């Protein structure tokens, strides 16, 4: 899931214009992470080594200073590709040191954000770059044990990754005495059981620990107390895969693409009403239009674009006007009140009923709320039920305000951001497509008669209470506190 | 460990608290109420109910007080618009799927949903949809579960994991369908199970024994102490309008039982009202106290008198026994105890195997080790004229050793609670009814040497004279001094 704190101002702030993209000399870009995915046997170690695989690890493991590797990743400006976009090098530097506890790396391959299917390609088609990234990362952060958590539905991905780990082990890249150095590394591939919440970093840690995938309270952050209460670094599959290439080619190489604050390249998952949906690896900072019209081949069936969900289902929706101003980097989307998230771009055309879309969205979050925190447990269900009424043309007067209020009450009041992930789309739909909601309001308001006990009780009791002969109905006091 | 103190400010109150505390703890210890459901001082922090939100200076939004560690210079507000709004919204969320079945709910009257609803609730609902209905279940012999009332605070789950260590309970399903359930093949049948009922802040987990017995607002409470074993759990006894005991719940004492007690102790009280010895008896017939006393005094003049006290007597009774022995030249004092069971040790609570509340007290007052003493007395084969048997143990089955002593005793003066096996055992010449620990005051010394005084919670159900009083009466009778009984 998109583990993101929404930008200041949230969906409510829609500035007049997005900042212009950085005037950077255009460097030609060809896919890096996805370069070999269409070659036969790309998932095997033979194929990977034939194109120079594991040479980077061999050159650095036990040779380079781990601190220098962290510095290199920090300088590259790589930001977390799972959704939150937190600078990776910075995250690594937060690791609690000298605790005497083991350090873990947990790689998040749960990829459960609807509209996102990028990690799947890495896992199924080119898993060795991830394994090499894990080796490099573990060396940099001083970890001897990495966990890679995959969503349960990734069957082929699991098989290929597990095979890749075994191949690397057979070659002596993983296991004891890796690369002939006095270093060891265990990689454990863990499969989830089909819960969205296990893609939230601490929910994932709970799941790896063998517990129910309940997110944990932060602070303490995983870098201080994470997996099994030990310092843990949690990174996305794409992030760790990118580390391989950054260590190989250097920080400057990575920074030649993208914007100043969002350097590098990213895989986007384009789906919905476009001619050529799919995964596209592009430099950050290209325009949304270029993605849709260029890579996506334009709108399907020549229909008009109505809205775009830019970063996975939880990202606030963009209208057609906002899409024109949008570039694919963290800052541009934040300034539009949305987020780059996991890079799952879903394009909605004019034929889409936005009420149906939000109902479907709410149904998903209701189904997936873990049920730990009250506002999310109850709020997601409430939102879905009201959205369901709208979907069936049974909106009541006041329901639009009610939806807004429920969403507001869910934001920022829970342990993890699933409540926000459910509330943000609702708020953005209400903001940008309020008319669609109002068109569905067909009923008068629900009767909100402010009743008191006095109205409810029988005439006899009323009379008694009026004469003071019986217990007053208003004497129903709060129970004595223990 | 050296714990640093930090200065913090909650509302307008400045305080200095250990740096390991959380905001909610600091507030509670300083008399500031912060509403909470999932927080419990003896369990790990879950932070899931979200109602304990407080304002924190410098934080963009309210934080949960239960999970917020204190820090030097921290400024917390428990009031204000943000905080109130947050709590109100949580309260609304809590109740949208709640069945609102207070009229038939056992928890009504002592329910945190009711309490906080009064403070933060709305006067009308905005939820017009169908409610989620969850299952009902029998969790174990003493605990039932009403799923729809559950707010999934997971206190019971954490209790089962951390205190009883049985891990029988877990959460199943997701989101608003979340329910508490037993793991397959398990039941909530450990002797700490009813603590889950106590800590359940709502009416989801209820006691099968107390269910539908009474409404809690018809009860009044008195502080007491459990006499069922040598732990000496502090309790609160709830009584109905007829002064009958309806339930016993633990009362916090961090040195003794924290906030827990075992189910044995909780369910031990029915003996108070059952099969009690109501009046003094002489040769198996009810008799006035005076006659019984005179008869007993006569028996005490026999050759070889043994005052045999059980470890269920109070320190005060032990002292009275000592005075009696001093008044009778040549009288011996011996002790005995209820036979022990295996100790039951749980990660967060231990049920003592010693089923006597005052073995330590006997040692302290009389210098007698109960087990050694009875063994010695049983081993010595000499005939005994009279045994003053201060028994007071409910549900006791006479041991071979005690029988060996009584078998060679000419006559027994029995001080006991109930018409027990001992009364029927034979040579009981005089039987004097005694008071249970619910009917008298006294002192027990628990297994850790902590002396705890307790007060009566109900009027005596029987003739109403406590053991120290009766022994003192006997001493006066022996000395020929007048005995005054009652008004």
Boltz contact constraints between the chains, C-beta under 6 A:
constraints:
  - contact:
      token1: [A, 217]
      token2: [B, 47]
      max_distance: 6.0
  - contact:
      token1: [A, 217]
      token2: [B, 67]
      max_distance: 6.0
  - contact:
      token1: [A, 369]
      token2: [B, 175]
      max_distance: 6.0
  - contact:
      token1: [A, 370]
      token2: [B, 174]
      max_distance: 6.0
  - contact:
      token1: [A, 371]
      token2: [B, 152]
      max_distance: 6.0
  - contact:
      token1: [A, 371]
      token2: [B, 174]
      max_distance: 6.0
  - contact:
      token1: [A, 371]
      token2: [B, 175]
      max_distance: 6.0
  - contact:
      token1: [A, 371]
      token2: [B, 178]
      max_distance: 6.0
  - contact:
      token1: [A, 372]
      token2: [B, 48]
      max_distance: 6.0
  - contact:
      token1: [A, 373]
      token2: [B, 48]
      max_distance: 6.0
  - contact:
      token1: [A, 373]
      token2: [B, 50]
      max_distance: 6.0
  - contact:
      token1: [A, 374]
      token2: [B, 49]
      max_distance: 6.0
  - contact:
      token1: [A, 374]
      token2: [B, 50]
      max_distance: 6.0
  - contact:
      token1: [A, 374]
      token2: [B, 90]
      max_distance: 6.0
  - contact:
      token1: [A, 374]
      token2: [B, 93]
      max_distance: 6.0
  - contact:
      token1: [A, 374]
      token2: [B, 94]
      max_distance: 6.0
  - contact:
      token1: [A, 375]
      token2: [B, 50]
      max_distance: 6.0
  - contact:
      token1: [A, 375]
      token2: [B, 93]
      max_distance: 6.0
  - contact:
      token1: [A, 377]
      token2: [B, 175]
      max_distance: 6.0
  - contact:
      token1: [A, 377]
      token2: [B, 176]
      max_distance: 6.0
  - contact:
      token1: [A, 378]
      token2: [B, 93]
      max_distance: 6.0
  - contact:
      token1: [A, 378]
      token2: [B, 96]
      max_distance: 6.0
  - contact:
      token1: [A, 378]
      token2: [B, 176]
      max_distance: 6.0
  - contact:
      token1: [A, 379]
      token2: [B, 93]
      max_distance: 6.0
  - contact:
      token1: [A, 381]
      token2: [B, 176]
      max_distance: 6.0
  - contact:
      token1: [A, 382]
      token2: [B, 96]
      max_distance: 6.0
  - contact:
      token1: [A, 385]
      token2: [B, 129]
      max_distance: 6.0
  - contact:
      token1: [A, 409]
      token2: [B, 89]
      max_distance: 6.0
  - contact:
      token1: [A, 412]
      token2: [B, 61]
      max_distance: 6.0
  - contact:
      token1: [A, 413]
      token2: [B, 50]
      max_distance: 6.0
  - contact:
      token1: [A, 446]
      token2: [B, 128]
      max_distance: 6.0
  - contact:
      token1: [A, 448]
      token2: [B, 124]
      max_distance: 6.0
  - contact:
      token1: [A, 450]
      token2: [B, 123]
      max_distance: 6.0
  - contact:
      token1: [A, 450]
      token2: [B, 124]
      max_distance: 6.0
  - contact:
      token1: [A, 478]
      token2: [B, 115]
      max_distance: 6.0
  - contact:
      token1: [A, 478]
      token2: [B, 118]
      max_distance: 6.0
  - contact:
      token1: [A, 479]
      token2: [B, 109]
      max_distance: 6.0
  - contact:
      token1: [A, 479]
      token2: [B, 110]
      max_distance: 6.0
  - contact:
      token1: [A, 479]
      token2: [B, 114]
      max_distance: 6.0
